[in-house]
Amino acid sequence: MAETRWLDADEQETWRAYLEGTRLLIQALDRQLENDSGVSFTDYELLVHLSEAPGRRMRMRDLADATFSSRSGVTRAVTRLEAAGWVRRVECDDDRRGMHAELTATGARKLAETAPGHVAAVRRHMIDLLTADERGRIRDAYSRMRGRLRPGAAAGAAAPAGDGPGAE
């Protein structure tokens, strides 16, 4: 059995700062969305993915994969969004068992109304606190993590060069 490589003080501080900072950021963004627009962070993410999909439609299983959610979690969220009139379910033409989630015109308007406040919160809580160099280093580090952790990535493999935002 391999000996455990414990985190040294610097590594421990880095890990804890990341963990707490990420949790606090997501909580702050969720609070802002709920307070300003009555939309949860999770629901906002689903609406964004649908708005960016061809035809504003995604197969439910692909929506779950895109948001790193369980299929049952996405089903529950789509049910909420459907009740609000922001999303509708559409049967898959090529597979009668499959369903698409489709952003409605009402959902697109809700997203357009919600986005400015969300972007302002992202700027206030993260982007404006960082220099361009820090943003580049964070982008590079998280792109490497994403490349290693994404489903299908080879265990222990580093991300390929150019696997940053916009490279997908």
DOLOLO-49908 format. One record per residue (C-alpha): residue number from 1; residue in one letter; y, x, z. Coordinates in pm, 1 decimal. Each point is the difference from the previous one (the first is absolute). Example, Ala and Ser with C-alpha at 12.3 -4.5 7.8 and 13.67 -1.06 7.14 Angstrom:
% DOLOLO-49908
<rec><nr>1</nr><rest>A</rest><north>-450.0</north><east>1230.0</east><up>780.0</up></rec>
<rec><nr>2</nr><rest>S</rest><north>344.0</north><east>137.0</east><up>-66.0</up></rec>
% end
This chain:
% DOLOLO-49908
<rec><nr>1</nr><rest>M</rest><north>0.0</north><east>0.0</east><up>0.0</up></rec>
<rec><nr>2</nr><rest>A</rest><north>344.0</north><east>133.6</east><up>-94.1</up></rec>
<rec><nr>3</nr><rest>E</rest><north>242.6</north><east>78.8</east><up>275.6</up></rec>
<rec><nr>4</nr><rest>T</rest><north>291.6</north><east>-245.6</east><up>33.9</up></rec>
<rec><nr>5</nr><rest>R</rest><north>331.2</north><east>133.7</east><up>-128.2</up></rec>
<rec><nr>6</nr><rest>W</rest><north>233.2</north><east>-157.9</east><up>255.9</up></rec>
<rec><nr>7</nr><rest>L</rest><north>361.5</north><east>-53.8</east><up>-94.1</up></rec>
<rec><nr>8</nr><rest>D</rest><north>236.8</north><east>262.0</east><up>135.8</up></rec>
<rec><nr>9</nr><rest>A</rest><north>329.8</north><east>-107.9</east><up>160.8</up></rec>
<rec><nr>10</nr><rest>D</rest><north>193.4</north><east>5.9</east><up>-329.6</up></rec>
<rec><nr>11</nr><rest>E</rest><north>-272.4</north><east>-191.5</east><up>-185.9</up></rec>
<rec><nr>12</nr><rest>Q</rest><north>-26.5</north><east>-252.9</east><up>283.0</up></rec>
<rec><nr>13</nr><rest>E</rest><north>377.2</north><east>-52.4</east><up>-2.6</up></rec>
<rec><nr>14</nr><rest>T</rest><north>-6.0</north><east>-45.6</east><up>-379.3</up></rec>
<rec><nr>15</nr><rest>W</rest><north>-285.5</north><east>-250.3</east><up>19.1</up></rec>
<rec><nr>16</nr><rest>R</rest><north>159.1</north><east>-203.5</east><up>278.4</up></rec>
<rec><nr>17</nr><rest>A</rest><north>343.5</north><east>-1.9</east><up>-165.8</up></rec>
<rec><nr>18</nr><rest>Y</rest><north>-157.9</north><east>-123.9</east><up>-323.6</up></rec>
<rec><nr>19</nr><rest>L</rest><north>-210.6</north><east>-263.9</east><up>174.5</up></rec>
<rec><nr>20</nr><rest>E</rest><north>275.3</north><east>-140.3</east><up>220.3</up></rec>
<rec><nr>21</nr><rest>G</rest><north>265.4</north><east>26.4</east><up>-272.1</up></rec>
<rec><nr>22</nr><rest>T</rest><north>-218.6</north><east>-185.6</east><up>-249.6</up></rec>
<rec><nr>23</nr><rest>R</rest><north>-89.2</north><east>-274.4</east><up>245.5</up></rec>
<rec><nr>24</nr><rest>L</rest><north>361.3</north><east>-46.6</east><up>106.9</up></rec>
<rec><nr>25</nr><rest>L</rest><north>119.1</north><east>-4.3</east><up>-362.0</up></rec>
<rec><nr>26</nr><rest>I</rest><north>-250.6</north><east>-267.8</east><up>-103.1</up></rec>
<rec><nr>27</nr><rest>Q</rest><north>88.9</north><east>-206.9</east><up>309.3</up></rec>
<rec><nr>28</nr><rest>A</rest><north>373.7</north><east>29.4</east><up>-75.9</up></rec>
<rec><nr>29</nr><rest>L</rest><north>-50.8</north><east>-96.7</east><up>-365.8</up></rec>
<rec><nr>30</nr><rest>D</rest><north>-223.2</north><east>-292.3</east><up>97.0</up></rec>
<rec><nr>31</nr><rest>R</rest><north>257.4</north><east>-119.7</east><up>255.8</up></rec>
<rec><nr>32</nr><rest>Q</rest><north>282.8</north><east>24.2</east><up>-256.0</up></rec>
<rec><nr>33</nr><rest>L</rest><north>-194.8</north><east>-196.0</east><up>-260.4</up></rec>
<rec><nr>34</nr><rest>E</rest><north>-105.4</north><east>-268.8</east><up>249.7</up></rec>
<rec><nr>35</nr><rest>N</rest><north>349.4</north><east>-35.5</east><up>152.0</up></rec>
<rec><nr>36</nr><rest>D</rest><north>194.8</north><east>2.8</east><up>-326.2</up></rec>
<rec><nr>37</nr><rest>S</rest><north>-238.1</north><east>-177.0</east><up>-236.7</up></rec>
<rec><nr>38</nr><rest>G</rest><north>-296.5</north><east>-146.8</east><up>189.4</up></rec>
<rec><nr>39</nr><rest>V</rest><north>-237.0</north><east>229.4</east><up>-190.5</up></rec>
<rec><nr>40</nr><rest>S</rest><north>-246.1</north><east>240.7</east><up>163.0</up></rec>
<rec><nr>41</nr><rest>F</rest><north>-29.2</north><east>360.1</east><up>-118.3</up></rec>
<rec><nr>42</nr><rest>T</rest><north>-351.8</north><east>-78.4</east><up>-125.9</up></rec>
<rec><nr>43</nr><rest>D</rest><north>113.2</north><east>-305.5</east><up>-195.0</up></rec>
<rec><nr>44</nr><rest>Y</rest><north>294.8</north><east>192.2</east><up>-145.4</up></rec>
<rec><nr>45</nr><rest>E</rest><north>-236.1</north><east>272.1</east><up>-120.9</up></rec>
<rec><nr>46</nr><rest>L</rest><north>-220.6</north><east>-260.2</east><up>-171.7</up></rec>
<rec><nr>47</nr><rest>L</rest><north>301.6</north><east>-158.5</east><up>-170.3</up></rec>
<rec><nr>48</nr><rest>V</rest><north>116.3</north><east>341.7</east><up>-123.6</up></rec>
<rec><nr>49</nr><rest>H</rest><north>-341.6</north><east>84.6</east><up>-146.6</up></rec>
<rec><nr>50</nr><rest>L</rest><north>-14.5</north><east>-334.9</east><up>-176.9</up></rec>
<rec><nr>51</nr><rest>S</rest><north>355.1</north><east>40.3</east><up>-132.8</up></rec>
<rec><nr>52</nr><rest>E</rest><north>-94.4</north><east>336.5</east><up>-153.2</up></rec>
<rec><nr>53</nr><rest>A</rest><north>-330.3</north><east>-118.5</east><up>-152.9</up></rec>
<rec><nr>54</nr><rest>P</rest><north>-30.9</north><east>-104.3</east><up>-363.5</up></rec>
<rec><nr>55</nr><rest>G</rest><north>73.7</north><east>-371.0</east><up>-18.9</up></rec>
<rec><nr>56</nr><rest>R</rest><north>83.7</north><east>13.1</east><up>373.7</up></rec>
<rec><nr>57</nr><rest>R</rest><north>-372.8</north><east>-57.8</east><up>58.1</up></rec>
<rec><nr>58</nr><rest>M</rest><north>-276.7</north><east>203.0</east><up>163.8</up></rec>
<rec><nr>59</nr><rest>R</rest><north>-361.5</north><east>-67.3</east><up>69.3</up></rec>
<rec><nr>60</nr><rest>M</rest><north>-40.9</north><east>-58.4</east><up>373.5</up></rec>
<rec><nr>61</nr><rest>R</rest><north>-240.4</north><east>292.6</east><up>47.3</up></rec>
<rec><nr>62</nr><rest>D</rest><north>242.6</north><east>232.6</east><up>-184.0</up></rec>
<rec><nr>63</nr><rest>L</rest><north>284.8</north><east>-122.8</east><up>220.0</up></rec>
<rec><nr>64</nr><rest>A</rest><north>-210.1</north><east>82.1</east><up>307.8</up></rec>
<rec><nr>65</nr><rest>D</rest><north>-70.9</north><east>348.2</east><up>-137.4</up></rec>
<rec><nr>66</nr><rest>A</rest><north>365.9</north><east>60.0</east><up>-89.1</up></rec>
<rec><nr>67</nr><rest>T</rest><north>114.5</north><east>-90.1</east><up>351.1</up></rec>
<rec><nr>68</nr><rest>F</rest><north>-291.7</north><east>168.7</east><up>179.8</up></rec>
<rec><nr>69</nr><rest>S</rest><north>-84.0</north><east>-336.1</east><up>154.2</up></rec>
<rec><nr>70</nr><rest>S</rest><north>-327.3</north><east>-177.5</east><up>46.1</up></rec>
<rec><nr>71</nr><rest>R</rest><north>-79.4</north><east>-274.7</east><up>-246.9</up></rec>
<rec><nr>72</nr><rest>S</rest><north>-1.7</north><east>-254.0</east><up>280.8</up></rec>
<rec><nr>73</nr><rest>G</rest><north>340.9</north><east>125.1</east><up>118.3</up></rec>
<rec><nr>74</nr><rest>V</rest><north>146.3</north><east>-40.3</east><up>-347.5</up></rec>
<rec><nr>75</nr><rest>T</rest><north>-157.2</north><east>-346.0</east><up>-28.2</up></rec>
<rec><nr>76</nr><rest>R</rest><north>171.6</north><east>-105.7</east><up>324.7</up></rec>
<rec><nr>77</nr><rest>A</rest><north>332.0</north><east>150.6</east><up>-110.9</up></rec>
<rec><nr>78</nr><rest>V</rest><north>-17.6</north><east>-166.0</east><up>-342.3</up></rec>
<rec><nr>79</nr><rest>T</rest><north>-72.6</north><east>-330.9</east><up>173.8</up></rec>
<rec><nr>80</nr><rest>R</rest><north>324.1</north><east>44.1</east><up>201.7</up></rec>
<rec><nr>81</nr><rest>L</rest><north>195.9</north><east>98.0</east><up>-310.4</up></rec>
<rec><nr>82</nr><rest>E</rest><north>-148.7</north><east>-292.2</east><up>-191.4</up></rec>
<rec><nr>83</nr><rest>A</rest><north>107.5</north><east>-242.3</east><up>274.5</up></rec>
<rec><nr>84</nr><rest>A</rest><north>354.6</north><east>138.4</east><up>-30.1</up></rec>
<rec><nr>85</nr><rest>G</rest><north>-11.4</north><east>-54.9</east><up>-377.8</up></rec>
<rec><nr>86</nr><rest>W</rest><north>41.6</north><east>372.2</east><up>-75.6</up></rec>
<rec><nr>87</nr><rest>V</rest><north>-346.8</north><east>62.0</east><up>-144.5</up></rec>
<rec><nr>88</nr><rest>R</rest><north>-261.9</north><east>-210.1</east><up>-174.1</up></rec>
<rec><nr>89</nr><rest>R</rest><north>-369.7</north><east>60.2</east><up>-58.6</up></rec>
<rec><nr>90</nr><rest>V</rest><north>-123.8</north><east>1.9</east><up>-356.0</up></rec>
<rec><nr>91</nr><rest>E</rest><north>-365.2</north><east>13.6</east><up>-106.7</up></rec>
<rec><nr>92</nr><rest>C</rest><north>-106.8</north><east>309.3</east><up>-191.0</up></rec>
<rec><nr>93</nr><rest>D</rest><north>-73.4</north><east>-82.4</east><up>-363.5</up></rec>
<rec><nr>94</nr><rest>D</rest><north>-270.3</north><east>266.6</east><up>-25.5</up></rec>
<rec><nr>95</nr><rest>D</rest><north>-170.3</north><east>-65.2</east><up>337.0</up></rec>
<rec><nr>96</nr><rest>R</rest><north>-12.1</north><east>-350.2</east><up>145.6</up></rec>
<rec><nr>97</nr><rest>R</rest><north>-70.5</north><east>143.5</east><up>346.4</up></rec>
<rec><nr>98</nr><rest>G</rest><north>313.4</north><east>213.3</east><up>1.3</up></rec>
<rec><nr>99</nr><rest>M</rest><north>353.3</north><east>-108.4</east><up>77.7</up></rec>
<rec><nr>100</nr><rest>H</rest><north>340.9</north><east>136.7</east><up>-84.7</up></rec>
<rec><nr>101</nr><rest>A</rest><north>306.3</north><east>-19.2</east><up>220.9</up></rec>
<rec><nr>102</nr><rest>E</rest><north>311.1</north><east>-66.2</east><up>-206.3</up></rec>
<rec><nr>103</nr><rest>L</rest><north>361.7</north><east>29.4</east><up>110.5</up></rec>
<rec><nr>104</nr><rest>T</rest><north>186.8</north><east>-325.3</east><up>-58.5</up></rec>
<rec><nr>105</nr><rest>A</rest><north>362.8</north><east>-26.5</east><up>-108.4</up></rec>
<rec><nr>106</nr><rest>T</rest><north>79.8</north><east>-106.6</east><up>357.9</up></rec>
<rec><nr>107</nr><rest>G</rest><north>-181.4</north><east>307.7</east><up>130.7</up></rec>
<rec><nr>108</nr><rest>A</rest><north>190.5</north><east>225.5</east><up>-240.5</up></rec>
<rec><nr>109</nr><rest>R</rest><north>329.6</north><east>-148.7</east><up>124.6</up></rec>
<rec><nr>110</nr><rest>K</rest><north>-107.0</north><east>48.1</east><up>363.4</up></rec>
<rec><nr>111</nr><rest>L</rest><north>-88.2</north><east>362.3</east><up>-72.8</up></rec>
<rec><nr>112</nr><rest>A</rest><north>334.1</north><east>57.3</east><up>-177.6</up></rec>
<rec><nr>113</nr><rest>E</rest><north>184.7</north><east>-147.7</east><up>300.4</up></rec>
<rec><nr>114</nr><rest>T</rest><north>-204.3</north><east>203.3</east><up>250.4</up></rec>
<rec><nr>115</nr><rest>A</rest><north>-0.4</north><east>338.8</east><up>-173.3</up></rec>
<rec><nr>116</nr><rest>P</rest><north>363.8</north><east>108.2</east><up>65.1</up></rec>
<rec><nr>117</nr><rest>G</rest><north>-34.8</north><east>-31.3</east><up>378.3</up></rec>
<rec><nr>118</nr><rest>H</rest><north>-335.5</north><east>177.2</east><up>-5.5</up></rec>
<rec><nr>119</nr><rest>V</rest><north>135.1</north><east>287.5</east><up>-209.9</up></rec>
<rec><nr>120</nr><rest>A</rest><north>298.0</north><east>32.1</east><up>235.4</up></rec>
<rec><nr>121</nr><rest>A</rest><north>-240.8</north><east>24.3</east><up>295.7</up></rec>
<rec><nr>122</nr><rest>V</rest><north>-214.3</north><east>260.2</east><up>-178.3</up></rec>
<rec><nr>123</nr><rest>R</rest><north>315.9</north><east>202.3</east><up>-65.3</up></rec>
<rec><nr>124</nr><rest>R</rest><north>129.1</north><east>-39.4</east><up>357.4</up></rec>
<rec><nr>125</nr><rest>H</rest><north>-328.5</north><east>84.6</east><up>172.0</up></rec>
<rec><nr>126</nr><rest>M</rest><north>-131.2</north><east>271.0</east><up>-234.8</up></rec>
<rec><nr>127</nr><rest>I</rest><north>164.4</north><east>101.4</east><up>-326.8</up></rec>
<rec><nr>128</nr><rest>D</rest><north>353.0</north><east>62.5</east><up>131.1</up></rec>
<rec><nr>129</nr><rest>L</rest><north>-136.7</north><east>212.8</east><up>287.0</up></rec>
<rec><nr>130</nr><rest>L</rest><north>-149.5</north><east>251.9</east><up>-244.4</up></rec>
<rec><nr>131</nr><rest>T</rest><north>144.9</north><east>259.1</east><up>-234.0</up></rec>
<rec><nr>132</nr><rest>A</rest><north>-115.7</north><east>16.1</east><up>-362.5</up></rec>
<rec><nr>133</nr><rest>D</rest><north>-208.7</north><east>307.0</east><up>91.2</up></rec>
<rec><nr>134</nr><rest>E</rest><north>-166.2</north><east>-181.0</east><up>292.6</up></rec>
<rec><nr>135</nr><rest>R</rest><north>-76.1</north><east>-301.4</east><up>-221.5</up></rec>
<rec><nr>136</nr><rest>G</rest><north>-163.8</north><east>234.6</east><up>-251.7</up></rec>
<rec><nr>137</nr><rest>R</rest><north>-212.4</north><east>167.1</east><up>267.3</up></rec>
<rec><nr>138</nr><rest>I</rest><north>-106.0</north><east>-335.9</east><up>145.0</up></rec>
<rec><nr>139</nr><rest>R</rest><north>-77.6</north><east>-134.1</east><up>-348.2</up></rec>
<rec><nr>140</nr><rest>D</rest><north>-210.9</north><east>309.2</east><up>-77.6</up></rec>
<rec><nr>141</nr><rest>A</rest><north>-189.2</north><east>-10.5</east><up>330.6</up></rec>
<rec><nr>142</nr><rest>Y</rest><north>-71.3</north><east>-372.7</east><up>-18.2</up></rec>
<rec><nr>143</nr><rest>S</rest><north>-102.8</north><east>26.1</east><up>-364.5</up></rec>
<rec><nr>144</nr><rest>R</rest><north>-258.5</north><east>260.6</east><up>101.5</up></rec>
<rec><nr>145</nr><rest>M</rest><north>-125.1</north><east>-223.9</east><up>282.0</up></rec>
<rec><nr>146</nr><rest>R</rest><north>-12.0</north><east>-298.3</east><up>-233.4</up></rec>
<rec><nr>147</nr><rest>G</rest><north>-197.9</north><east>202.5</east><up>-252.9</up></rec>
<rec><nr>148</nr><rest>R</rest><north>-254.2</north><east>100.8</east><up>261.4</up></rec>
<rec><nr>149</nr><rest>L</rest><north>-30.9</north><east>-335.9</east><up>174.1</up></rec>
<rec><nr>150</nr><rest>R</rest><north>1.9</north><east>-245.2</east><up>-289.5</up></rec>
<rec><nr>151</nr><rest>P</rest><north>-332.1</north><east>-167.2</east><up>-64.3</up></rec>
<rec><nr>152</nr><rest>G</rest><north>-194.7</north><east>201.9</east><up>-254.3</up></rec>
<rec><nr>153</nr><rest>A</rest><north>171.9</north><east>329.0</east><up>83.0</up></rec>
<rec><nr>154</nr><rest>A</rest><north>-239.1</north><east>291.3</east><up>48.2</up></rec>
<rec><nr>155</nr><rest>A</rest><north>-44.3</north><east>84.0</east><up>367.5</up></rec>
<rec><nr>156</nr><rest>G</rest><north>220.2</north><east>293.1</east><up>89.6</up></rec>
<rec><nr>157</nr><rest>A</rest><north>165.8</north><east>7.3</east><up>-342.7</up></rec>
<rec><nr>158</nr><rest>A</rest><north>370.2</north><east>55.1</east><up>-29.7</up></rec>
<rec><nr>159</nr><rest>A</rest><north>205.2</north><east>-231.5</east><up>-216.0</up></rec>
<rec><nr>160</nr><rest>P</rest><north>41.5</north><east>106.6</east><up>-360.4</up></rec>
<rec><nr>161</nr><rest>A</rest><north>335.9</north><east>147.1</east><up>-96.3</up></rec>
<rec><nr>162</nr><rest>G</rest><north>248.4</north><east>-270.1</east><up>-89.8</up></rec>
<rec><nr>163</nr><rest>D</rest><north>-166.8</north><east>-266.4</east><up>217.5</up></rec>
<rec><nr>164</nr><rest>G</rest><north>329.8</north><east>-124.6</east><up>132.4</up></rec>
<rec><nr>165</nr><rest>P</rest><north>193.6</north><east>-322.3</east><up>-29.6</up></rec>
<rec><nr>166</nr><rest>G</rest><north>8.7</north><east>-120.6</east><up>-356.3</up></rec>
<rec><nr>167</nr><rest>A</rest><north>-309.5</north><east>202.7</east><up>-93.6</up></rec>
<rec><nr>168</nr><rest>E</rest><north>-230.9</north><east>-299.8</east><up>34.4</up></rec>
% end
